[in-house]
């Protein structure tokens, strides 16, 4: 048989006696270190308690002495030269990262609020500086196919031909603000458009307005009704403004379904919440010049093309039926 593992040491253990003694020494050394660490911790805690107790006792003595001095002063016992010495607790001066952490801990709410306000102000300043101001604005309140985004953009491009660079930024920009309205007063969409329209009415630079046959008469009454005197001889000018009843214009604006009765109007100058009547009158005079150039150019193009005006489906079908009867 093989030798096997010898187990005949005096401890009856599989670990050799030398290793056993070494492990025993390590355990004893570990225990001694742990006891020393616990003793040091106990001493530190005891020292901290003594220090706090001493500070508390010193504070109590100061309070008692201050109280005694006050009593003496009230009773006239204390000499005038005697003063109560104010003892200040020594504060440790902070530096570097520790100081920043302390500032953040005590003032983080003010820091957050200040940062938020700074960002808001910076954004408003940037938006004001970089925003492109339109040279001329047109309010569109007619509720028909002309209110589409594409038609509004094309109409703005047509009006830009006659608009000077009023704000001096080196480019001409006309904006058509679409807020179609009708008599559905309880419809949220039209309610929002109505609020948008009346808010824009308070700005004295909003002069041009596009209406149609369905426009509220009270709103139409805000428009100038004697433009024929300022622009004589133009057959497209009537008491409501400049009629856009032109087939070629409807095709240009990609609005073949545009109905008759659409008019480009001018608001009557009045005092508004934002501007006085004098400023609005100055804006009106500028818009009137653009309006005149647009009206004259549209009439000229209509005459050159022999424009018959916008025809609805029934009117378009009538000539075809008469031609068919003539052929018979």
Secondary structure, DSSP 8 states (H G I E B T S, - for coil): --------STT--SS-HHHHHHHHHHHHHHHHHHHHHHHHHHHHHHHHHHHHHHHHHHHHHHHHHHHHHHHHHHHT-S-TT--------------HHHHHHHHHHHHHHHHHHHHHHHHHHHHHHHHHHH----SEEEEE---SGGGSHHHHHHHHHHHHTT---SS-SSS--EEEEE----S-TT-HHHHHHHHHHHHHHTSTT--EEEE-TTS-HHHHTTB-S-HHHHSTT-TTEETTEEE---HHHHHHTT-TT--TT-EEEEB-----SSS-HHHHHHHHHHHHHHHHHHHHHHHHHHHHHT------HHHHHHHHHHHHHHH-
